[in-house]
């Protein structure tokens, strides 16, 4: 890897059409888990001009079509869409959820001496680095923060001229592998009619300054601050562009700073290793870096459908390790049962905790006492440090 380079990551807001779909799909997961924590859900959502389509497979309690449709409207309202082309009250919502395949159920359920198997084959990656306090890459972390602060002010009434759909992009210059300064920032945000490009630039400038530490902005040039480059962004959200669940997987993870296995998270219950094993891989990588065993860490886990334990565990610290990588690798299965059941129980993933993950990243968030973002805990760091020293 080159030691000095530019690297860019992007984020999109909860009002982006794809993120509207992620939110609705995760709402369905939460709705089922809140009634039966053993529910199985795989829900996809499509959103376009005043239309939302739900499709997928579920196994669990009986939740009526009308109840789910009402919850869809609540999601859209909470995001903030009351526009002619996409309105929580008037959108046409189609419901096409059906029962999970019996063949899939047979392959993944525990039976007799057989432990519960993975819900699908696949590879999942986790990553952590010491670029920020949250052990996330700087470009994606600050891209998320800009939009999260904008959304907070929009929803609490402090920024009434902004609308829900927005995107950000932050470029850092790295010197000797460390982020040293921001070289460009792009913010595109939907806005009310009648505002020009300069108006929007002054509206969003404070969010740039509040989000990124001043040490990274010391010589940042205003000519490299790009706001609504097309000049106008009134029509947005699902009215401006069709949305689908699972189309922002790099935004959801590490902004391209680390590999991605390809599977999306939203709309899937935690028996699906696309989701739960990606959380476990992040949890392990974060604890390894938090323990001071390396400055960066990539973890890969591979699974086969119906098979309980991962087929392989891979670790790469990109040469930043302070101890032998094999020591770390050998400690992992001793500290965490990486079967789907083991992951869910250790991280307490059977709770309705997934809607907040649907925007501003699944990683780099604050874990809470009631179970949200449990994979961000660093409670394994001390034992890892002792085990691997």
C-alpha positions in Angstrom: 0.0 0.0 0.0 1.2 3.5 -0.8 2.0 5.5 2.4 0.7 8.8 1.1 -2.6 9.0 -0.9 -6.1 10.4 -1.1 -9.0 8.3 0.1 -12.8 9.1 -0.2 -15.9 7.7 1.4 -19.5 8.6 1.1 -22.6 8.5 3.2 -26.3 8.9 2.5 -29.1 10.1 4.8 -32.1 8.2 6.1 -34.2 10.1 3.5 -32.2 8.6 0.6 -34.5 6.3 -1.4 -32.4 3.2 -0.7 -32.2 4.0 3.0 -36.0 4.5 3.2 -36.2 0.9 2.0 -33.6 -0.3 4.5 -35.5 1.4 7.3 -38.8 -0.2 6.2 -37.2 -3.7 5.9 -35.6 -3.4 9.3 -38.9 -2.3 10.8 -40.4 -5.6 9.6 -37.6 -7.5 11.3 -38.2 -5.5 14.5 -41.9 -6.0 14.4 -41.5 -9.8 14.3 -38.7 -10.0 16.8 -40.7 -7.8 19.3 -43.4 -10.5 19.3 -41.2 -13.7 19.0 -37.5 -13.5 19.3 -37.1 -16.7 17.2 -38.8 -15.2 14.2 -37.3 -15.6 10.8 -37.5 -12.6 8.4 -36.1 -11.8 5.0 -37.8 -8.6 3.7 -37.0 -6.6 0.7 -38.5 -3.2 -0.1 -38.9 -1.1 -3.2 -39.9 2.6 -3.1 -40.7 5.0 -6.0 -43.1 7.9 -6.5 -45.8 7.5 -3.9 -45.5 3.7 -3.9 -43.8 1.1 -1.6 -43.6 -2.6 -2.3 -42.8 -5.1 0.4 -41.8 -8.7 -0.6 -40.1 -11.5 1.2 -40.3 -14.5 3.6 -41.3 -14.7 7.2 -41.8 -17.3 9.9 -43.2 -16.3 13.2 -46.2 -14.7 14.9 -49.3 -13.6 12.9 -48.9 -9.9 12.2 -51.7 -8.6 10.0 -51.1 -7.0 6.6 -52.8 -3.8 7.9 -50.5 -3.6 10.9 -47.4 -3.8 8.8 -48.7 -1.3 6.3 -49.4 1.1 9.2 -45.9 0.7 10.5 -44.5 1.4 7.0 -46.4 4.7 7.1 -44.9 5.5 10.5 -41.4 4.9 9.1 -42.0 7.3 6.2 -43.5 9.9 8.5 -40.6 9.7 11.0 -38.1 10.1 8.2 -40.0 13.3 7.2 -41.7 12.7 3.9 -44.8 14.8 3.5 -44.2 15.7 -0.2 -46.5 15.6 -3.2 -44.4 12.8 -4.8 -43.9 10.8 -1.6 -46.1 11.2 1.4 -46.5 8.9 4.4 -50.3 9.3 4.4 -51.0 8.9 0.6 -48.4 6.4 -0.7 -49.7 3.2 -2.1 -48.2 0.3 -0.2 -48.2 -3.2 -1.6 -47.7 -6.2 0.7 -46.2 -9.4 -0.7 -44.7 -11.2 2.4 -45.2 -15.0 2.6 -44.0 -17.9 4.7 -40.4 -19.0 4.7 -39.4 -21.9 2.5 -39.6 -25.3 4.3 -36.4 -26.4 2.6 -34.5 -23.5 4.1 -36.1 -24.1 7.5 -35.0 -27.7 7.4 -31.4 -26.8 6.7 -30.9 -24.2 9.4 -32.9 -25.4 12.4 -31.4 -27.3 15.2 -32.6 -30.9 15.3 -31.6 -33.7 17.7 -27.7 -33.6 17.9 -27.5 -31.1 15.0 -26.8 -27.5 16.0 -28.5 -24.7 14.2 -26.8 -24.0 10.9 -26.1 -20.8 9.0 -29.0 -19.4 7.1 -27.0 -19.1 3.9 -23.5 -19.6 2.6 -21.3 -16.5 2.4 -18.3 -14.6 3.5 -18.4 -11.7 5.9 -15.8 -9.1 6.9 -15.2 -7.0 9.9 -12.7 -4.2 10.2 -11.4 -1.7 12.8 -8.6 0.8 12.8 -7.3 3.5 15.2 -8.0 6.5 13.0 -10.9 7.7 15.2 -12.0 7.1 18.8 -14.7 4.8 17.5 -12.1 2.7 15.7 -13.5 3.5 12.3 -11.9 4.8 9.1 -12.0 8.6 9.2 -13.6 9.3 5.8 -16.7 7.2 6.4 -17.1 8.2 10.0 -17.1 11.9 9.3 -19.3 11.5 6.2 -21.9 9.8 8.4 -21.6 12.5 11.1 -22.3 15.4 8.8 -25.6 13.9 7.6 -26.6 12.7 11.1 -26.3 16.2 12.5 -28.2 17.7 9.6 -31.0 15.2 10.0 -31.2 15.9 13.8 -31.7 19.6 13.2 -34.1 19.1 10.3 -36.3 16.8 12.5 -36.2 19.0 15.6 -37.1 22.1 13.6 -33.8 23.9 13.7 -33.2 23.6 10.0 -36.6 23.8 8.4 -35.3 24.5 4.9 -33.7 21.2 4.5 -35.6 18.1 3.2 -34.9 14.4 4.0 -32.7 13.2 1.0 -29.0 14.0 1.3 -25.5 12.7 0.5 -22.1 13.5 1.7 -18.6 12.6 0.6 -15.3 13.3 2.4 -11.8 13.0 1.0 -8.8 12.7 3.3 -5.1 12.9 2.5 -3.2 10.2 4.2 0.5 10.6 5.0 2.4 7.5 6.1 -0.9 5.7 6.3 -2.5 8.1 8.7 -5.3 10.7 7.9 -3.7 14.1 8.0 -6.2 16.6 6.4 -9.4 16.9 4.5 -8.9 17.9 0.9 -12.5 18.0 -0.3 -16.1 17.6 0.9 -19.3 17.2 -1.1 -22.7 17.7 0.4 -25.9 17.3 -1.7 -29.1 17.9 0.1 -32.7 18.1 -0.9 -34.2 21.6 0.0 -37.3 23.7 -0.2 -38.2 25.5 -3.4 -36.6 29.0 -3.8 -33.2 28.5 -2.4 -30.1 28.9 -4.5 -26.7 27.1 -4.3 -25.1 29.7 -2.1 -28.1 29.6 0.3 -27.7 25.9 0.7 -23.9 26.1 1.1 -24.3 28.5 4.1 -27.0 26.3 5.6 -24.8 23.2 5.6 -21.4 24.8 6.3 -21.9 24.6 10.1 -22.4 20.8 9.9 -19.1 20.4 8.2 -17.4 22.5 10.9 -19.2 20.7 13.8 -18.5 17.2 12.4 -14.8 17.2 11.5 -12.1 18.1 14.0 -10.5 21.4 13.2 -7.0 19.8 13.0 -8.2 18.2 9.7 -9.6 21.5 8.3 -6.7 23.9 9.1 -5.9 24.6 5.4 -9.2 23.4 3.9 -10.1 25.6 0.9 -13.7 26.7 0.3 -13.2 26.0 -3.4 -13.0 22.3 -2.5 -16.3 22.4 -0.6 -18.9 21.3 -3.1 -22.6 21.8 -2.2 -25.4 20.7 -4.5 -23.2 20.6 -7.6 -26.1 20.3 -10.0 -27.5 23.6 -8.6 -30.9 22.5 -7.5 -32.3 19.6 -5.5 -36.0 20.0 -4.8 -37.3 16.7 -6.2 -35.7 13.9 -4.1 -36.2 10.7 -2.2 -38.2 7.9 -3.8 -40.0 10.5 -6.0 -36.6 11.4 -7.6 -35.0 8.0 -7.7 -36.3 4.5 -7.1 -35.0 2.9 -3.9 -34.2 -0.7 -3.0 -33.2 -2.5 0.2 -29.5 -3.4 0.4 -28.0 -1.1 -2.3 -25.8 0.9 0.1 -23.7 -1.9 1.6 -20.4 0.0 1.5 -22.1 3.0 3.2 -23.3 0.5 5.8 -19.8 -0.8 6.6 -16.4 0.9 6.1 -16.7 3.2 3.2 -14.5 1.0 1.0 -11.6 1.0 3.5 -12.0 -2.7 4.0 -13.4 -5.7 1.9 -17.1 -6.5 1.9 -18.5 -10.0 1.5 -21.4 -8.8 -0.7 -24.4 -9.5 1.5 -26.7 -6.8 2.7 -27.8 -6.5 6.3 -31.2 -4.8 6.4 -34.3 -6.8 6.3 -32.6 -9.9 7.7 -33.2 -11.5 11.1 -30.0 -12.4 13.1 -30.1 -16.1 12.1 -28.8 -14.8 8.7 -25.0 -14.8 8.9 -24.9 -12.0 6.3 -25.9 -9.8 9.2 -24.9 -11.5 12.5 -21.5 -12.8 11.3 -20.6 -9.3 9.9 -21.4 -7.9 13.3 -19.3 -10.6 15.0 -16.4 -9.9 12.7 -16.6 -6.2 13.5 -16.8 -7.0 17.2 -13.7 -9.1 17.0 -11.7 -6.7 14.9 -12.7 -3.8 17.2 -11.6 -5.6 20.3 -8.3 -6.6 18.8 -7.5 -3.0 18.0 -8.9 -1.8 21.3 -6.6 -4.2 23.1 -3.6 -2.6 21.3 -2.7 -5.9 19.5 -2.7 -4.0 16.2 -3.5 -0.6 14.6 -5.7 -2.1 12.0 -7.5 -5.5 11.7 -9.5 -7.3 9.1 -11.5 -10.4 10.0 -13.1 -12.7 7.4 -15.6 -15.4 8.3 -16.9 -18.0 5.8 -20.1 -20.1 6.2 -22.0 -22.8 4.4 -25.8 -23.0 4.6 -26.9 -25.5 7.3 -23.4 -25.7 8.8 -23.0 -24.3 12.3 -19.3 -23.3 12.6 -17.5 -21.1 10.1 -15.5 -22.9 7.4 -12.6 -20.5 7.8 -11.4 -17.6 10.0 -8.9 -15.1 8.4 -7.1 -12.2 10.0 -5.0 -9.5 8.4 -3.5 -6.6 10.4 -1.8 -5.1 7.4 1.6 -5.3 9.2 0.4 -3.2 12.2 0.3 -6.2 14.6 2.2 -6.0 17.9 2.0 -9.7 18.5 2.0 -12.7 16.2 -1.1 -12.8 14.1 -1.4 -16.6 14.7 -1.8 -16.0 18.4 -4.7 -13.6 17.8 -6.2 -16.1 15.3 -6.0 -19.0 17.7 -7.6 -17.0 20.5 -10.7 -16.0 18.5 -12.7 -19.4 18.7 -11.8 -19.7 22.3 -13.4 -16.3 23.1 -16.5 -16.4 20.9 -18.6 -19.2 19.6 -19.0 -18.3 16.0 -22.0 -20.4 15.3 -25.2 -18.4 14.4 -26.6 -19.3 17.8 -23.4 -18.5 19.6 -23.1 -15.1 18.0 -26.8 -14.2 18.7 -26.5 -15.2 22.3 -23.2 -13.4 22.9 -24.3 -10.2 21.2 -27.9 -10.5 22.3 -29.2 -10.0 18.8 -32.7 -11.4 19.2 -34.1 -8.0 20.3 -35.9 -5.5 18.1 -32.8 -3.3 17.7 -32.4 -3.0 14.0 -34.2 0.2 12.7 -31.4 2.5 14.1 -28.8 0.6 12.0 -30.6 1.4 8.8 -28.9 4.8 8.3 -25.6 6.4 9.2 -23.7 3.1 9.4 -24.0 -0.2 11.3 -20.5 0.4 12.8 -18.9 3.2 14.8 -22.0 3.7 16.8 -22.4 3.8 20.6 -23.6 0.6 22.3 -26.4 1.1 24.7 -27.5 -0.7 27.9 -30.7 -1.9 26.2 -28.8 -3.8 23.5 -28.5 -1.5 20.6 -25.1 -1.8 18.7 -23.9 -4.5 21.1 -21.2 -5.4 18.5 -19.5 -2.1 19.3 -18.6 -3.2 22.8 -15.0 -3.7 23.7 -15.5 -6.1 26.6 -13.1 -8.7 25.1 -10.1 -6.3 24.9 -8.6 -7.1 28.3 -8.9 -10.9 27.9 -7.5 -10.7 24.4 -4.5 -8.6 25.6 -3.9 -11.2 28.4 -4.3 -14.2 26.1 -2.1 -13.0 23.3 0.7 -11.4 25.3 
